[in-house]
Structure formats: structure tokens, C-alpha cells
Amino acid sequence: MINTKDLPIKDILISGVIIFVVSTLITNIFNPLWGVTYAFGNILTLTFLGWLYKDSWDLNNKNN
């Protein structure tokens, strides 16, 4: 069970907005492929970090 009370929802939303705005700027300034690559890379990075720190959010973790 994931402890959703302590998840940084505000941080996740701000990160999502930043990814969207910056990838849109990169798409408009450079090539659309660069914007999609930037957004996809950031989503993969955030997913990896979420998986990496999942143990700190787990209620059933024996170390808590």
C-alpha cells in the first residue's frame, strides 16, 4: 500500500507543467522531434526516480 498522504502532489504537478512548457518551447524553437524526445526523457527519468524511492512511500515497509 502506498502512503498517498505524504506524496508531494504539488511537486509532481509543477514538474509536469515545467516538462510541458519546456518541451513546447523546444518544439517551437527547434525540431518537433527534440521536444518529444525531451518530454519522453523527462517522463522516463521521473518514473525511474519514483520507482527508486518507492520504498520510502510504502506503508508496509519493515524499516518504517
C-alpha positions as CSV (number, residue, x, y, z in Angstrom):
1,M,0.0,0.0,0.0
2,I,1.4,3.4,-1.0
3,N,1.1,6.2,1.5
4,T,-0.5,8.9,-0.7
5,K,-0.9,11.3,2.2
6,D,2.9,12.1,2.2
7,L,3.3,12.1,-1.6
8,P,4.4,15.5,-3.0
9,I,1.4,16.0,-5.3
10,K,2.2,19.7,-5.7
11,D,5.8,18.9,-6.8
12,I,4.5,16.3,-9.3
13,L,2.1,18.9,-10.8
14,I,4.8,21.6,-11.0
15,S,7.2,19.1,-12.7
16,G,4.5,18.2,-15.2
17,V,3.8,21.8,-16.1
18,I,7.6,22.5,-16.5
19,I,8.0,19.5,-18.7
20,F,5.1,20.6,-20.9
21,V,6.2,24.2,-21.2
22,V,9.8,23.5,-21.9
23,S,9.1,20.7,-24.4
24,T,6.6,23.1,-26.2
25,L,9.3,25.8,-26.3
26,I,11.9,23.3,-27.6
27,T,9.4,22.1,-30.2
28,N,8.7,25.7,-31.4
29,I,12.3,26.8,-31.5
30,F,13.9,23.7,-32.8
31,N,12.7,20.5,-34.3
32,P,9.4,18.8,-33.0
33,L,11.4,15.6,-32.5
34,W,13.6,17.3,-30.0
35,G,10.6,18.4,-27.9
36,V,9.1,15.0,-27.9
37,T,12.5,13.5,-27.0
38,Y,12.9,15.9,-24.1
39,A,9.4,15.2,-22.8
40,F,9.8,11.5,-23.1
41,G,13.2,11.6,-21.4
42,N,11.9,13.6,-18.5
43,I,8.9,11.3,-18.0
44,L,11.2,8.3,-18.0
45,T,13.5,10.0,-15.5
46,L,10.7,10.9,-13.2
47,T,9.3,7.3,-13.5
48,F,12.7,5.9,-12.6
49,L,13.1,8.2,-9.6
50,G,9.6,7.3,-8.4
51,W,10.5,3.6,-8.6
52,L,13.8,4.2,-6.9
53,Y,12.2,6.0,-3.9
54,K,9.1,3.8,-3.7
55,D,10.3,2.2,-0.5
56,S,10.1,5.5,1.4
57,W,6.4,5.8,0.5
58,D,5.5,2.2,1.3
59,L,3.4,1.8,4.4
60,N,4.2,-1.9,4.7
61,N,8.0,-1.4,4.6
62,K,9.6,-3.1,7.6
63,N,12.1,-0.2,8.0
64,N,9.5,2.4,8.8
